[in-house]
Amino acid sequence: MRLRTRLFAGSVRWAAPVVLLLTLFYFYAGSTVQDPYAVEYAPAVVAAPLMTLYALAYAVAAALAVWESGRLRAAGVWDMAPTRSRYRVAGDALLPVILCAWLVVVVPTVLSLVSAGTLPTPDSLLLPGMAMLLCVAHAVIGFAIGLRAPHIVATPIVAVVVWVAVAFTRAVDPAWVRHISGQYTDLMFGEAPSLLSLAPHVLFGGAVAAGLAVMWLPVRQRLVRVVLALAVAGTGTTSAVVIADGWAHDTPLLSGQAPVECLGTRPTVCMPAITARDLPGVREDVVSALGDLARAKVVTPPETVVDRLGDGRGSRSSTPANWRVDLTAAARDDAVKYAVTLAAVRLPCDEPDPARAYAVRLWASSVTGQAEVFRSTAENRSLVSRAEPEVRTVLTKSPDRQAVWYEQQVSDACRRVN
């Protein structure tokens, strides 16, 4: 039977228009990209609408598959399957179902990329690819249910159960339940899905589907098929849970994946391509601030200064040779020199003495001409009154003596009194 004939002969004929309308409703009324810098970043543009549509896609695949297999069973076609491969029979019935479910994934992906004027990237296709694979898995699971349960009753029940089971995992503890459900998170600028984070979703759904499909093997002994099915399903689902167990609520993501542009050497200053129009001016301010601090003999200029914008919700630490600074945000506020100054003051503890920490930062800001900016951010005015006289006195001394004072203050700020 030709695909066109199959499409117009089965449930997809009446279901596809409803599915398409629901997809468009969720797309226009659902999640949008929240990060203002991610509106042209393909992985984030694709992830935002899919976050509300995964459950619908899987529910469509499972419910329509229940209906199709129920029709085959009622017509006696499945019982005639020994004359043909049962996998061929199931494949012929499920192909239109899978294509219909894929509409829920492909339509919002295309619409979001077109509306953003962004070309797809390999990273942006990972989440649609995962969802499409899981549509196939849910279709197989639904097909197996329809072979055993009355399809008129089971179809709506399966649709609701799958939708609820997937959609509500975002608010369920433990977190691993979400990480095996096929429900993925949204993405911020610079983030991308890691293959490891996709594995539990595909393993869990795929293992259940594969285990059920094993039951259709042309093996006479039912016990053999049951044992094989349990082994396949158990191995895959257990592996998925083991991988995801211990993950926090947020999915492990890759960061720093957005294209960047760099300028200059020693230091090389790098910013995301989307904000790199400010790069020349930003590097000029970076070089100026580092020059002031180097002349004060307290800072060795790094090899590179990289914008944190592409780090997403993660935070990569600076190293002596490679600094990470919020350059885009600082450039927007005309505060690049101030941001570099604060990044240069490194206190070797998490909870330094507030007065000494304030003093060294005020001194560094004074050296780079950013003292007034720093004073305007002070929340504790008592720290200002305590540090100002000492810092003014220190600034009158030679660079060598100022450097000695600075190092002593940094050391004392993290000294613990027993």
HELIX and SHEET records of a PDB file:
HELIX    1   1 LEU A    3  ALA A    9  1                                   7    
HELIX    2   2 VAL A   12  ALA A   29  1                                  18    
HELIX    3   3 PRO A   36  ALA A   38  5                                   3    
HELIX    4   4 ALA A   42  LEU A   50  1                                   9    
HELIX    5   5 TYR A   54  ALA A   74  1                                  21    
HELIX    6   6 TRP A   78  THR A   83  5                                   6    
HELIX    7   7 ARG A   86  ALA A  116  1                                  31    
HELIX    8   8 ASP A  123  LEU A  125  5                                   3    
HELIX    9   9 LEU A  126  GLY A  146  1                                  21    
HELIX   10  10 HIS A  151  ALA A  167  1                                  17    
HELIX   11  11 PHE A  168  ALA A  171  5                                   4    
HELIX   12  12 TRP A  176  HIS A  179  1                                   4    
HELIX   13  13 LEU A  195  VAL A  214  1                                  20    
HELIX   14  14 ARG A  222  ALA A  244  1                                  23    
HELIX   15  15 ALA A  273  ASP A  278  5                                   6    
HELIX   16  16 LEU A  279  ARG A  295  1                                  17    
HELIX   17  17 ARG A  308  ASP A  311  5                                   4    
HELIX   18  18 LEU A  327  ARG A  332  1                                   6    
HELIX   19  19 VAL A  336  ALA A  344  1                                   9    
HELIX   20  20 PRO A  354  VAL A  367  1                                  14    
HELIX   21  21 ALA A  371  SER A  376  1                                   6    
HELIX   22  22 ARG A  381  LEU A  395  1                                  15    
HELIX   23  23 PRO A  399  ALA A  413  1                                  15    
SHEET    1   A 2 ALA A 192  PRO A 193  0                                        
SHEET    2   A 2 LEU A 253  LEU A 254 -1                                        
SHEET    1   B 4 VAL A 260  LEU A 263  0                                        
SHEET    2   B 4 THR A 268  PRO A 272 -1                                        
SHEET    3   B 4 THR A 304  ASP A 307  1                                        
SHEET    4   B 4 ASN A 322  VAL A 325  1                                        
END                                                                             
